[in-house]
Amino acid sequence: MLSFQSFNKMTNLNGATLIYNGLYAIFSARENVYAHLAKSFYGSFVPNALREEINFLIDYAALIGDSGRELTTAVGCYCEAAGNIISENTDSLEFEYNRLFVGPARLIAPPYESVYRTATRLVMGETMFDVKRAYREIDMEIRNTLREPEDHIAIELEYLAELQKRCLTALEEHDIHELRRIVNLEITFLEDHLLRWVPEFCQRIKEGSRMDFFKALAEVLVLLIKKDHEILEGLTVTLDRDEENTFSVNLSQTKKGG
C-alpha cells in the first residue's frame, strides 16, 4: 500500500507540502497514463505520440517504486514491444487491433463490460447504463467519435483520466472534501466495474493475440487497475489521518509541484 511514509521517501519533504507534492505527482501521472491507455484501446496508434506517451508509463512506474515491481516489469515489456512497433509499419498493429476488438469475424476480446457481466453476454446491457450514470454524476462529456457503447474499455479509461484531472483541480483549490469525494468515486468505479471484468478481458487478449504489443498492453492494464485501487485505499487513510486545518493552511503557501 502506498502510504504517507512512501510519499516522504519520494519527495524528501515533510507535512502538508509532502502530501500535496506526492498527491499532485500521482494524479498527474495517472491522468497521462489512463489517457494513453484509452487511446490505445480506441485504436489510435500514431508512432510519434506512442513514443512520447510510453514515457508516461515509465515515469509512473518509477513514481510508485518498489511497491509496484510487477507493474514496473510489465511496463518494461510493453515499452520493448511498443519500441519494435514504432520502428515498423503500424498496419500490422491496426490489423491485429481489429481482429481482437472490432471484427468482422468473431471477436477475440470484446471491449465491452456488458459482455462479461450480464447473463446474455451481449453488448448494451445493464452495466452500460450503470457507467452512464457514473459519467453523468461528474458531468463528463464523452467524446465518442467511434459511436461505441458507453461501457467500452476506452471510455471507462477516459472516465478514470477525467477523475485524475478533477483531483488535480481539488488540490489546486485546496478543497480536501472534494478530493476525498473524487477519490471515493474512483474506488467505487474500480470496484463496481473495471476490477470485475478487465481481468477476464485482458486474459482473452493475452491468450488470443498474435502480437507481443497487445499482450503487454493487457498485462499493464490489469496490473495498473489493481495497483491503483491499492494506492487509492492508502490515500484515503492518509487524507483521513491528516489534520485538515494544517493541511489547508500549509497548502495556501505551496505552489504546484514546488
Stockholm file with secondary structure:
# STOCKHOLM 1.0

chainA/1-258         MLSFQSFNKMTNLNGATLIYNGLYAIFSARENVYAHLAKSFYGSFVPNALREEINFLIDYAALIGDSGRELTTAVGCYCEAAGNIISENTDSLEFEYNRLFVGPARLIAPPYESVYRTATRLVMGETMFDVKRAYREIDMEIRNTLREPEDHIAIELEYLAELQKRCLTALEEHDIHELRRIVNLEITFLEDHLLRWVPEFCQRIKEGSRMDFFKALAEVLVLLIKKDHEILEGLTVTLDRDEENTFSVNLSQTKKGG
#=GR chainA/1-258 SS CCCHHHHHHHHCCCHHHHHHHHHHHHHHHHHHHHHHHHHHHHTCCCHHHHHHHHHHHHHHHHHHGGGGHHHHHHHHHHHHHHHHHHTSCTHHHHHHHHHHHTCSSCCSSCCBHHHHHSTTCCSSCHHHHHHHHHHHHTTCCCCCTTCCCTTBHHHHHHHHHHHHHHHHHHHHTTCHHHHHHHHHHHHHHIIIIIHHHHHHHHHHHHHHCSSHHHHHHHHHHHHHHHHHHHHHHHHHHHHHHSCHHHHHHHHTTCCTTC
#=GC SS_cons         CCCHHHHHHHHCCCHHHHHHHHHHHHHHHHHHHHHHHHHHHHTCCCHHHHHHHHHHHHHHHHHHGGGGHHHHHHHHHHHHHHHHHHTSCTHHHHHHHHHHHTCSSCCSSCCBHHHHHSTTCCSSCHHHHHHHHHHHHTTCCCCCTTCCCTTBHHHHHHHHHHHHHHHHHHHHTTCHHHHHHHHHHHHHHIIIIIHHHHHHHHHHHHHHCSSHHHHHHHHHHHHHHHHHHHHHHHHHHHHHHSCHHHHHHHHTTCCTTC
//
